[in-house]
Amino acid sequence: MSKKNNDKDFNFYTFSELQGVHFLEAELHKFSYKKHSHQEYCIGVTNKGVQSFYCKGEHHNVTPSGIMTFNPEDAHDGHPGLDTGLKYQMLYIDDSKIRALAEELYNGKFNNVYFENIVHYDRQISKKLLTFFNPILYITTMKHYFIMLFKDSEILKTLCGNGISIPFLSNISFK
């Protein structure tokens, strides 16, 4: 689905092949999001401009290559931080999808994922996420990349930090 006007351009994708996963490509100019939350986990990358928002009582400005992570129910607003606008990509993943995938990949030893920090700056992880986001538009390879995203313990460790609550990960070396 695509919604366009002078203030915003949204391309929102859902995939029958990968239920519980949605993807948004957005470009905002004068548009602002009112305070809201999502039922899903959200992982996004700012591509252009500055993404400004309040979440958990703090103001954030996310510049290009900055990663945003929201847990389900994390209330936030949002708007471009510059007059030149903002472009970003966001992945929405149902809790049930993460749990099912983790159960499959980690033999039922999955507890819970919690993103401790909202904003992350890690160029390698950002590049991996953008590499993952690109094939989302090519559905034939998406399931493979989705599994690879969650097999990559570096991504989980970086995004969840010390707040990671997956007990079996203590046996995995994060380098």
N, C-alpha and C positions, 0 to 999 in steps of 0.2 A: 504494500500500500504506500502511495506517495501523496503527500500533502504539500502544496507549494503556495506561497504568496511572497510578497516583498520582504516580510519580516522573518520567515522561516521556511525551511525545506526539510521535510521528514521523509525518509524512506525506511519503512518498518517491514521487516521480513519475518515470516513464520514458515516453518518447514514441516510438511507432513511426515517426511522421512526422519525427523529428529524432534519429536514432540517434546514440549517442555523447554525448548530453546528458541529464543527470539533475538533478533538483531536489529539495531537502529543505526542508520547513518543520518546525521543531522547537521544542518547549517542554520545558524541563528544570527539575526542582525539586531533588531530592536525587540525581539520576542523575549519574554521572561516566563519561567515556570513558577507558579505559585508553590508554596510548601506542599509537598506530597511525599508518598513513600511507595515502595513496590513490594509485592509479595515474593519476588524472586531475588536471587543474588545478582548483583550488577557489577560488571567489570568493563571499564571504558578507557579510551585513550583520547586525549585532546590532540587533534591533527593540526589545527591552525587557530591562532588567536589565544584568548585567555578565557577559561571557563571559571566563572565566579559563582560561589554558592555558600550557603550556611548549612551546616550539618553538625549535630551534636553540640550546639552552642558555640561553634567556631566558624569563622569566615575562612574560606579557601579560595585561592587563585591558582588554577592549574594551567600551566603553559604547555606548548607543544611537546609531545612525547611523555607528558605526565599521565600517570595512571590513576584512575578513580575506582574505588571499590565500595560498594554499599551492601550491607547485610539486609535481609528482608526486614522491612519496617523501619529502616533508617530514614527518618523524615529529613527532607532537604528541599531547597528551592534552587533556582539557577538562572543565570543570564550571562550574556557576553560581557567580559571585563573590558573590552575595547570597542571603540566605535566601528572598527573594521570588521567586527563580527567574530564568529566562532564556528569551527567545524570539529565534530567528534564522532566517534563510533562507540557503541555500547552493546554489550552482550547481556542478555537477561536469561538466567538459568533457574528453573524451578528447583526447589529444595529436593523434591522427589527424584528429579533427574540426577542431581549430584549424588544423592544417597545411593540410587540404583547403580550408577556408574562406579562409584567407590566400592560398593559391595562386590561388584564383578571384578574390578581391578585388584582389590586388596583383600579378597577372600573373607568378606564379612567383618573385617576388623575396623570398620569405619565408624567414627563417633559423630563428629560434627565439624563444620567449617565455620570459622568466625573471622571476618576481616577486622583485625585490630586497628589498623590505620585506614584513613579514608583516602589519603593522597600518597602516592609513591613516585619516586623518581629513580628509575633504573633503566638505562638505555637498552641493555640486553633484553630485559623482560618486555619492555615496550616494543622492541623490534619483533620479539617472538609473538606477542599479542597481535601486532599489525599483520604479521605473516599469517597468523591464524585467522584473523578477520577477513583477509582478502579471499581465501577460498570459500568463505561462507556464501559468497555469491555464486559459487559453483558447487551445487548440491552434491554432485557425485563424489567429491572428496571430503565433504564436511564431516562425516562420522569419524573418519580416520583422524582428522585434525583435532576433533573434540576429544577423542580418547588420548591423543598425544599431549594435549594441553594438560590434562589431569594426571598423566603419567610423569610429567615433568615436575619433579618434587621441588626444583628450584623456583618455579613459578609459585607454587603453594607456599613455600617457606617465605619468599619475599613478600607476597601479598598478605599473608596472615601473620608474619613476624612471630613474636613470642606468644601472641594470642592464639596460635594454632592449637586446636583442641582435638587432634587426631592422635590418640595415644601411641599407635603403632609406628608413627613417624619418628619416634625417638631411636628406632633401629636403623633409620635411613640416614646416610651421610649427606649433609648439605654442604656443597663446596662452592 
